[in-house]
């Protein structure tokens, strides 16, 4: 971010995303937490949760893109770093 001349922080982005998803969407908390990369529970619980709920996370991120005004990209991933 600094290299791009920006002053925003990663924490600020994560906080904004978490607040928006909680207050403005109906996505389950587990999907939001997975999108944020948060791991909940102990080792036993983690052992049973083997899925990545990828399609649910994708729908959440598409909703975030609409909210933030980002253009939708079909069928490809964007690199965040050059």
N, C-alpha and C positions, 0 to 999 in steps of 0.2 A: 504494500500500500504506500509506504513512504517513497519507494522508487517511482511511483506514479504521481507523486506530489499530493497525496491525499492525507488527511488527518484522522479519518475514521479508524476505529480499531476493530479487530476481529471480534472481540467481546461485544462491541456495540452491534455488529451484524447479527451475532448469535442471539443476543438479547432481543433485538427487534423481531427476529424470526420467531423466537419462542413466544413472545407476547402476542404477535399477530396470529400465530396458529392457535393459541389458546383462546383468544378473544373473538376471532373473526371466522374460524373454521370449525368444522365438526370432526376433524381428524382425531383419531384416538391418541392419547398421550404416548402410548408405546411407539407409534409411528413417528411422532415428533421427536421423541428421545432418540430413536434409531437414526433419524435424519441428522440430528445434532452430534451423533457419535457417542452418546451417553450409554453406558452399560450399567444396568440396574440389577440388583440381586446378588446373591452369593454364588459360589462356584457350582453348587448343585443346580440352582435355577438356571445358570448360564449353560450348563451341560445339556439341559433339555430344550433350550431355545437355540435351535440350529439354523432356522430360516433367517433370511435377511429382509423379508417383507419388501422386496425391491419394487414391485409394481405399486404397492401402496405408497411407498416413499416417493416414487416417480410422480404419482398423481399429486401428492403434497407439493413437490417442488415445481410442478407445472402450475399449480394454483399460486405459488409464491411468485413465479415468473410473471403471471398475469397481473398480480397485485403490484409488483414493482415496475411493470411496464417493459420488462425485458422481452425481446422478440423470441418467439417459440422456434426451436430448432428441432426438426424431425429426424430421428434415426441416427443421430451422431452425438458424441460427447465433446464438450469444449474443454480445451486445456486452459487452466487458470494461470499457468506460467509459460512463458515463451522459451 
